[in-house]
Amino acid sequence: MSGETKTLADLKEIVAGTPAATVEAAIKLEPKRDAQGRSYATGRRKNAIARVWIKPGKGQFTINDHPASKYFARPVLRMLITQPFLVADRYQQFDVICSVVGGGLSGQAGAVRHGISRALCYFEPDLRSILKKAGFLTRDPRVVERKKYGRPKARRSFQFSKR
């Protein structure tokens, strides 16, 4: 077999003889950062798509060239985008720059949260289990149902007329 593993049993035999620390070191993921030390990720929710870059900083949020307090005026939406940092215990340690298109403000905030969570995982792979347990890495698949032909909306029927 010349050093190749063909089955799961072969892999178990290889791992069985090595200490757990060596196995964890082999599985350890490397951080993904660009030349400026930033991590990039895409977040999606409903019809909104957010492109997110995070880098170490003072906790400033810039969304579509506006501060987060101006772009997301509602406090609930601002709370939503800071959740990944609070769960990971990294609040005000990263600057976030993102551009969001599509959907409404609620969907955009969800997309930004998803993008921040994924970018944090790329920046610090050890945070993946914490963010996954909190449910921030799962994309919310709910989207608006399409309109069908012969109907005024997606499911609504025209009013029935007996005569």
Stockholm file with secondary structure:
# STOCKHOLM 1.0

chainA/1-163         MSGETKTLADLKEIVAGTPAATVEAAIKLEPKRDAQGRSYATGRRKNAIARVWIKPGKGQFTINDHPASKYFARPVLRMLITQPFLVADRYQQFDVICSVVGGGLSGQAGAVRHGISRALCYFEPDLRSILKKAGFLTRDPRVVERKKYGRPKARRSFQFSKR
#=GR chainA/1-163 SS CTTCCCSHHHHHHHHHTSCHHHHHHHHCCCCCCCTTSCEEEEEEETTEEEEEEEEESSCCEEETTEEHHHHSCSHHHHHHHHHHHHHTTCTTSEEEEEEEESSCHHHHHHHHHHHHHHHHHHHCGGGHHHHHHHTCSSCBCCCCCCCCTTSSSSSCCCCCCCC
#=GC SS_cons         CTTCCCSHHHHHHHHHTSCHHHHHHHHCCCCCCCTTSCEEEEEEETTEEEEEEEEESSCCEEETTEEHHHHSCSHHHHHHHHHHHHHTTCTTSEEEEEEEESSCHHHHHHHHHHHHHHHHHHHCGGGHHHHHHHTCSSCBCCCCCCCCTTSSSSSCCCCCCCC
//
